[in-house]
Structures are given as structure tokens and as C-alpha cells.
């Protein structure tokens, strides 16, 4: 890790003694350099913390929601019409490769990869407790795979960097095939799972997190047997189950529950800032928010409703709408959003985060929940022709949702499950089960930044139908363009 600090006399003497070309190759001088850091166990822990920090939403450069939700059929840009127009261009698929949101997420996640690579490269030579060294290696390897999972789903072919840029030649890396990147992630996640603890401290990667991402990676590669093997390994751990009440997954202090396989923590009131900025980006303007990522009507319409007008309770746990109460207990106002709806899962009430520190939230971002593991299992079974077996994990997710009425005293009609609400799926036709699973993924994981990836892996017909009101073409827009700035500086990208 190079310091950004430098002393003027050192730079001046270097410039006088060397030509400009040689000067530009000199290491910066300061508190730490690569030769003085990575010496102790404390250094390794600090470096690992730096890798974890990239996963958080403390930095607005981590704009995963733009590509996970806004680019999909679940949400639109939202906010004031003239605010952050670069998001609107992505939403419409008429963006340019110079779009700053492309560059921000590219640079942000490659920063995480670079930090992980420096740590993994130097860790073997650090004199420290061997068991902890193994765990740090596994954590950094998992996190690198996590960054690549997002990059490959957003951009497709990207440079696969597995060592730090120790020489100029290692800075200019060509893109790799998507399959090659997935193979690397698969290998790394298997290795990471072997070195990670079953039980870990809050916010740290565990064996279940690595196995969960491995199951997802294999599912995305249509390796259904492999996905089932990873799910089976998760089940054998005995650590994970569905939270009885769905909304508990999105309330402060409860994200590290038995359903969370990988939750990215945030801390309020620190310097430098480590709080969750999504709390401000998504909140209504009346509460000092920007009301971006506004849910679409099409997403709202996906939630099932009974003949008596009782809607899937997950809808009101997911977003604010007219006729419901907002987080602070007041009636929701539809004028708070251009669509009439506001995303709720990443926002805290004023009693927890007041207006003055709105962008410093404490909520974790839960990347993977056990509910998704069950849906991965259902999808893999169904695609292998085992549709009857697939109904069990699918219906387990639906059962939890409808039983909110037996747990949540705030629900009108608490104590009795409304007739006809989220009945078990019984039709075992493979095509019908496939559609039921896709529906369930959309409502269960809604506004958690997964939808766009799903649409793309479902193929051209599904994706083009879902995005028919935009300029999306699967052949042209399956992957977003590599940012222009990266093409300008990386000579290996054609």
C-alpha cells in the first residue's frame, strides 16, 4: 500500500537528479510504503479492514443500486427530474461510456480488488499467528470474488487481476472471457470456504457466506448440480433459517440474524464516515432525503393479492405507498416520489437517524439471505427436472411471508392468515414452477439490488419484455460498456 503523503524536498531532489520519466516511476515517500507496511499481524488486519470498507455504502461511488434496481424493471431513477441525469441515461439505456456512474462503480470495485491483491500477495511473509493468517487469506479471497461477481454481471468481460500492479506491465491487463472469470470465482470461493470459520463476528465473512456466493455463482453458470452441492453444504452447517418475520431482516440491530449469510455493516457517527448513505439517497425529501430508486408500478403489481383485497405483506415491508404508514408512524404521502412509492428496506426512522445526519445510517446491507438460498435450491431442482422437489423450498419462502399475520401485531387482521393469501404452489409443471420461482425471487428479494442480474441471465426474451419501455436491446445492452476512462488508461483493452 503506497502512502498518498509526500515530502517536497524528496520530490524536488528526485526531479533534479532524474529525468521526468524516471521521476514518475519513483515510489511515493510517507508514513508507509509497500516495504514498511505488511510487516505485522496488525498491518494485516488493517489491510483487511480496508478491503471490507469497499463493500460498504459509506461511499456514494458504490452505486450498486443503479445497476441492480434502476436498470431493471423494479425502479426508476426518482429524485428531482434534473438531479443526477447520468442515472437517467442508464435507466433508459442511452448512456455514453463516459457516464460517471459506470466509472464510479468500476473504479470502486477494482480498488477493492487491488487492496485484496496487495494483502494476498504480502500475507505469506507476515510473521503472525498461522490460524488467523489462514482466515484472513480466505476473507480477502472471498471479498475479491464478491467484487468480481458484480463487475462481471454489470460489464461482462473485464480484466482479471489476481496480483497487485507491481510493475507497469501488470497495470495494463486485457479482459478475460466471462466463463474464465466465473471459473476463477468458483475456485476462489471453494478455497475460501475451506479457510473460513463456521461462526464469525458480526460483519465478517464466514463459511456460509462463501458457500452462499458459490451457490449463486454456479446457478448463474447453469451448473445446477454444483449449486445444489453448495446449498447442501450450507444446510449441513445448521446455522441458517428464515427469520419468522420478514421485515426483521431490514430493521436496525437485527441484520446479523440466522437468515443473513453475508451482511455488510455500517457504523454511525465515526470519522472518517462509515455510515450507510443509502439512508439519505432513498428517503423522501421531507426527511432530508433525495428519494432516488423509486419503485415502479410494475413492481408493485407483481405482489399477489387475495380476492378480498389483502396483499402480500412483503409489499409494505419493502416500500411506502398511499394508505400505509411510513417508518415514523405517519401516513405515507404519494407526492414524496415521482412514482408514488418510496423504497423502504434501506431507510431508518428519524428516531434512529435524524434529519441532520441522514446520510450516516447504521443499517447493514444484507447481500445474501437464507431465503435466496432456498430459492436457488428450488431453481436448481426445477431446472434438473425435479420440479416436485422444487416446490418444498419455494413454498417455505411463501409460508414465512403469509405467516406475518401470526407474528406482526401491526397488521390489520393479526392472528389469522387471510384466506387465499400466498397459498402453496402445487402445479409441478416445470415451466409453471420456473415462472413461480422467478416471481418469488422478484418479490422476496425486491429492491435488494438483484433484479437486473436476474433479468439478464433469464435471456433476451424475458429481458426485452421487462425493459420494453426503454431503449434496451439484449444484443446491444446485455452488458454495460467498459468506462471510457478505463479504456484510455489501460492499453491492453482493445
C-alpha positions, -999 to 999 in steps of 0.1 A, spaced: 0 0 0 15 33 -10 11 64 10 -5 95 -5 17 117 16 50 130 1 76 155 13 85 184 -10 123 181 -6 123 144 -16 103 151 -47 124 182 -56 157 163 -53 143 134 -73 132 157 -100 166 174 -102 185 141 -102 164 122 -126 145 129 -158 108 133 -157 103 98 -170 124 82 -142 108 105 -116 73 92 -124 84 57 -116 96 66 -81 76 53 -50 60 80 -30 76 86 4 55 89 35 43 71 66 41 37 49 52 22 17 49 -14 5 83 -21 21 74 -8 55 37 -20 57 26 -56 57 51 -64 85 29 -75 114 -4 -91 122 -18 -56 130 -9 -45 95 -27 -75 80 -58 -67 100 -57 -30 89 -53 -40 53 -82 -65 55 -104 -37 71 -95 -16 40 -109 -43 17 -141 -46 38 -146 -9 36 -150 -10 -2 -181 -33 2 -199 -6 23 -222 21 11 -204 48 30 -190 60 -3 -215 71 -29 -192 56 -55 -207 23 -45 -238 28 -67 -248 -8 -70 -285 1 -67 -283 19 -100 -274 -13 -118 -293 -37 -96 -327 -18 -94 -329 12 -116 -316 -5 -147 -342 -32 -141 -380 -31 -142 -383 -27 -104 -374 10 -101 -367 43 -119 -341 70 -111 -365 90 -90 -354 122 -73 -358 157 -88 -361 155 -126 -328 173 -133 -308 157 -105 -282 130 -114 -292 128 -150 -264 103 -156 -286 78 -138 -315 85 -161 -293 77 -192 -285 43 -176 -322 38 -168 -331 44 -205 -300 25 -219 -290 56 -239 -258 63 -219 -223 70 -231 -192 52 -220 -181 84 -203 -211 81 -179 -197 88 -144 -218 61 -128 -201 35 -149 -167 48 -140 -175 52 -103 -185 16 -97 -157 3 -119 -130 22 -100 -146 15 -67 -147 -23 -70 -113 -25 -87 -100 -6 -57 -113 -34 -36 -97 -60 -58 -64 -41 -57 -65 -39 -19 -73 -76 -17 -45 -85 -41 -19 -65 -22 -29 -82 10 -29 -117 -5 5 -111 -21 22 -99 11 4 -120 37 25 -152 33 56 -133 45 40 -117 76 50 -132 109 17 -137 127 -5 -164 142 -9 -190 114 -46 -198 120 -56 -161 117 -34 -158 86 -54 -186 70 -87 -169 79 -75 -135 65 -65 -152 33 -99 -167 30 -117 -135 38 -97 -115 13 -102 -142 -14 -140 -141 -8 -142 -104 -10 -122 -103 -42 -148 -128 -57 -176 -106 -44 -162 -76 -63 -157 -97 -94 -193 -111 -92 -207 -76 -95 -182 -65 -122 -188 -95 -144 -226 -92 -141 -225 -55 -150 -197 -53 -176 -192 -89 -188 -156 -93 -200 -134 -74 -176 -97 -76 -167 -90 -105 -143 -64 -92 -119 -50 -116 -93 -18 -99 -83 -11 -63 -74 3 -39 -100 39 -42 -90 52 -32 -125 38 -10 -152 32 -42 -173 8 -55 -146 -13 -24 -148 -24 -30 -184 -44 -62 -182 -66 -74 -211 -102 -85 -205 -110 -122 -198 -139 -142 -210 -169 -143 -187 -165 -180 -183 -129 -176 -172 -139 -151 -146 -166 -174 -133 -142 -203 -131 -118 -182 -111 -146 -171 -87 -157 -208 -83 -121 -219 -75 -116 -190 -51 -148 -195 -33 -142 -232 -27 -108 -223 -13 -122 -195 8 -149 -218 22 -123 -242 35 -104 -215 54 -134 -196 69 -149 -202 103 -185 -216 106 -192 -189 133 -178 -154 129 -180 -120 144 -206 -96 130 -198 -82 97 -170 -108 90 -172 -134 62 -180 -169 73 -180 -203 56 -218 -199 50 -211 -166 31 -186 -183 8 -208 -213 2 -238 -190 -5 -220 -169 -31 -206 -202 -46 -242 -215 -50 -252 -183 -67 -221 -183 -90 -229 -218 -100 -266 -211 -106 -256 -182 -128 -235 -206 -148 -263 -231 -151 -243 -255 -130 -274 -268 -112 -258 -299 -96 -229 -277 -83 -254 -252 -69 -272 -280 -51 -240 -292 -37 -232 -258 -23 -267 -255 -8 -264 -289 8 -231 -278 24 -249 -247 38 -277 -268 52 -252 -291 69 -238 -262 88 -271 -259 107 -266 -221 112 -292 -207 89 -330 -204 89 -357 -180 79 -364 -152 103 -400 -156 115 -409 -121 105 -398 -109 70 -393 -72 80 -369 -81 108 -342 -85 81 -343 -48 75 -345 -33 109 -315 -18 127 -297 -42 151 -312 -73 136 -295 -78 103 -269 -102 116 -296 -128 123 -299 -165 114 -311 -156 79 -281 -134 69 -253 -152 51 -234 -120 43 -244 -87 58 -222 -56 51 -221 -35 83 -222 3 87 -213 24 117 -229 57 125 -210 87 140 -175 78 130 -147 98 115 -139 90 87 -176 83 79 -186 47 78 -224 52 78 -248 40 52 -255 68 27 -285 49 12 -305 62 42 -304 96 25 -303 86 -12 -337 68 -9 -355 87 18 -383 113 10 -373 149 6 -394 159 35 -370 140 57 -339 154 41 -337 126 15 -332 125 -22 -359 99 -30 -339 81 -57 -345 44 -67 -383 50 -68 -402 17 -72 -422 13 -104 -459 4 -106 -450 -28 -125 -430 -40 -94 -459 -32 -71 -483 -51 -93 -461 -82 -90 -472 -87 -54 -501 -112 -50 -535 -101 -37 -564 -121 -25 -600 -119 -37 -608 -98 -6 -580 -73 -15 -554 -85 10 -520 -80 -5 -487 -99 1 -474 -83 34 -439 -81 19 -451 -52 -2 -455 -28 27 -423 -41 43 -405 -32 10 -418 2 1 -440 31 12 -473 36 -6 -506 55 -2 -527 41 25 -498 27 45 -478 42 74 -443 54 68 -414 44 91 -420 72 116 -457 62 121 -472 89 99 -494 84 68 -473 79 36 -478 107 11 -476 97 -26 -462 131 -36 -430 121 -19 -420 102 -50 -425 107 -88 -439 72 -89 -459 74 -57 -437 48 -40 -405 50 -19 -380 22 -12 -381 13 25 -356 -15 31 -325 7 34 -340 35 54 -342 41 92 -368 61 111 -360 96 125 -358 81 160 -326 63 149 -311 86 123 -324 122 125 -325 146 95 -292 162 103 -272 130 98 -295 114 73 -266 101 51 -249 84 81 -272 54 86 -264 23 106 -284 -3 87 -264 -32 72 -268 -41 36 -277 -78 35 -263 -91 3 -274 -127 8 -302 -142 29 -312 -178 35 -344 -171 16 -323 -167 -15 -305 -200 -7 -339 -217 -7 -349 -201 -40 -315 -212 -55 -323 -247 -44 -358 -246 -59 -345 -232 -92 -317 -258 -94 -340 -287 -87 -366 -275 -112 -340 -270 -140 -328 -305 -133 -364 -318 -139 -371 -324 -102 -400 -300 -101 -420 -317 -74 -389 -315 -51 -385 -278 -60 -419 -269 -45 -407 -275 -10 -381 -248 -7 -403 -225 -28 -433 -229 -6 -411 -225 26 -404 -189 15 -441 -182 7 -451 -198 41 -429 -174 60 -444 -144 41 -481 -153 48 -474 -161 84 -465 -125 91 -501 -123 101 -494 -146 130 -464 -125 142 -468 -89 133 -493 -73 157 -493 -41 135 -511 -60 106 -548 -54 103 -563 -88 110 -533 -100 131 -538 -135 145 -553 -152 114 -538 -158 80 -562 -142 54 -580 -168 33 -562 -173 -1 -531 -153 9 -499 -168 -7 -511 -204 -10 -486 -231 -16 -477 -237 -53 -489 -271 -62 -486 -272 -100 -454 -292 -107 -451 -284 -144 -415 -274 -150 -425 -242 -169 -450 -231 -143 -426 -238 -114 -399 -218 -133 -423 -188 -135 -433 -192 -99 -397 -192 -88 -389 -161 -109 -419 -144 -94 -409 -153 -59 -373 -140 -64 -387 -107 -76 -410 -101 -46 -389 -117 -19 -356 -100 -29 -372 -68 -43 -351 -36 -41 -321 -55 -27 -302 -49 -59 -305 -83 -75 -332 -79 -102 -311 -67 -132 -287 -96 -129 -317 -120 -129 -333 -104 -160 -300 -107 -179 -295 -144 -170 -331 -152 -179 -323 -143 -216 -332 -120 -244 -370 -125 -245 -376 -120 -207 -352 -91 -205 -365 -72 -236 -401 -77 -225 -394 -64 -190 -375 -34 -203 -397 -27 -233 -403 9 -223 -366 17 -226 -341 15 -255 -328 -18 -242 -317 -44 -268 -303 -77 -254 -278 -79 -283 -265 -44 -276 -270 -39 -239 -266 -73 -223 -235 -58 -206 -227 -22 -199 -198 -6 -217 -164 -5 -201 -159 31 -189 -141 54 -213 -116 64 -187 -105 28 -182 -101 23 -220 -80 54 -221 -55 43 -194 -55 5 -199 -36 -1 -232 -44 -38 -231 -82 -33 -237 -89 -32 -274 
